[in-house]
């Protein structure tokens, strides 16, 4: 249908996903009690609701803020059901397609330079990894740790000295495809870390003593899909046997109480765990890499969006990790540092008590493997734009997050041997 569009619109149209979201809405509902929570669950049974927070309908409970996306057609049914039951709600987004287009509001860079204030597609990110290595070969190297279901390469950038035995921190971004600000942060981190080496005291000290392994896009196939076909895609793109539904939620596919949530066993759910732990090539590549470098990896940090939280284990149990106080202390220092830049408020705590119970997450897996310091960031915002955070917020998001990550890294440097 593109040929019938005026030329001026063509460029914009090609840059966005072919699935359109005209008139789609994002609702925020606050169920006051279990009866109201059940009304939302009932509505999810009869309508196609895409849960933004929590990430599936099973976690909806009283007093929780619930955000979901719904088609224009079904939004009327939803709205009248909420009105009839006198429930508290607001419409966060009135026309999702408008927001999809408006997110590209970052400054255009006229030169060939890689802009850190724009979202980049997979080809651009691959080109960027090459550029980073060519620019600072003494400091940056690119390791192919495996490939995806659709045979795209999984690249980790190693920042620091050649010495493999040095303490290191593993970071990954983009495990969920639609959380675009996450890969943007990994790019920002690599750029800032290498640029400020020798200039910034803390970064110089960190890189003199330790290495960072950065996986800028974990779920490459899903990320590509979110650029080319469906901006709202979350899972990877692997085929499921005996099901037409595509994809596994890579953050339910880790071997950490993997089969303890029955609701993650349906391939058509957004939180499908896969047919076995580490069944997905992407998960397997990451777990193999981490296991192979376990001696040196002292911290694992994973980046998601949205909701402004810093989370640590556990997700699969209410049991507190043995070093809970330690983790809570680091999380407090880290979120305090984050807020100094723009007064952005983050909450922190164990996954289960801070958000809800999750099984098969990378964070719990890494912790149980023996990495004592594991954290998950849920980056900006708190739902105004959700997954469609405008590019104009990439820079402030990354700047403040950098402060928080440095606090964690400094702590690791000081307290691990
Ligand atoms: Zn996520």
Boltz pocket constraint, residues with backbone or C-beta under 6 A from the ligand:
constraints:
  - pocket:
      binder: B
      contacts: [[A, 175], [A, 176], [A, 179], [A, 303], [A, 304], [A, 305]]
      max_distance: 6.0
